[in-house]
Amino acid sequence: MGMETESQFHVLAVDDSLFDRKMIERLLQKSSCQVTTVDSGSKALEFLGLRVDDEDPNVLSTSPHIHQEVEINLIITDYCMPGMTGYDLLKKVKESAAFKSIPVVIMSSENVPARISRCLEEGAEEFFLKPVKLADLTKLKPHMMKTKLKKESEKPAKEEESEVSKPEIEEEEEAVIEILPLHQELESEQLETMVSSSSSNKRKAMEEVISTDRSRPKYNDITTSV
Amino acid sequence: MNTIVVAQLQRQFQDYMVSLYQQGYLDNQFTELRKLQDEGSPDFVAEVVSLFFDDCAKLINDMSISLERPDHVDFKQVDSGVHQLKGSSSSVGARRVKNVCIAFKECCDVQNREGCLRCLQQVDYEYKMLKTKLQDLFNLEQQILQAGGTIPQVDIN
């Protein structure tokens, strides 16, 4: 118990309008996504775990209390917001080493080509014109899938400024070493079940052991190499 | 369950819905909104629509204050209000309200106070009209449910 359902995507939605937050939240839920909504860019950064320096808002540092339990697969933000605009938020996310891989989508009620191209150039994956429709959200899945697959393949090779990654690598190497002795134990177990089972499976099990036995060297001949 | 009563109510509901589209009160976005309602969120449309009407009342009130004194109009505030109203009416599918907002924005852009006041009056009228229409629609829905029937899917072409 307590296992996380890794199959569901978690989206962080940013909009200063309560009405729009309610809309995007329902749209995302209906698209089978988990949603967290915040009403400003700075709250979004806080949620991600990026601490904004009070003195100089251009200085971002990674908070020691990163929300590691909450993995965000996508950020969808309104463009026009007081204070930090969606564009500003996009820039900050893409400038941070820890979060630049998170896909960002911008929403706007205004169709301004210059605005759209500027956002896409800065690294936004999509630009949605409001009102956003259910059909628009189907475009999000491929972007979110990319990060999930990327994360899984990148695990041992990750270069991070944070200190978390180092112990992770060591643990994995140890796990690999342990597999080999287990392998030997498994084979003796198979022989035991073959002897004790009284069903018709016995013959099959016997046949299997015999066939593998031919191709495999005997126990005392196995040399474990790391 | 009186199937004849349910069928009559369902027919009424369908006809009323279609008329709202035909008369331009609602557009396709309202259909999109209904798609988001399901067993998990059975009151979604009513909630969103209610939020929208609350927004309308507040924004209209704020804008009327900004437009009150002829020598001291805060067009920036009015523009912001119109922008919000246009956005939410567009998201809800409130077609007539949205169209007034488009005209309203144009008056604001050229700082036409008289024009703005006319648009303000019109937007106030339109949202209140839509509010009563949708209330009638929701009442029909309730009647259908209470009679044991289901809300029909209405096809708007």
Interface residues (C-beta under 8 A of the other chain):
Chain A: S17 L18 F19 D20 K22 M23 R26 L27 Q29 K30 C80 S109 K130 P131 K133 L134
Chain B: Q29 E32 K35 L36 D38 G40 S41 F44 E47 V48 L51 F52 D55 H83 Q84 K86 G87 S88 S90 S91
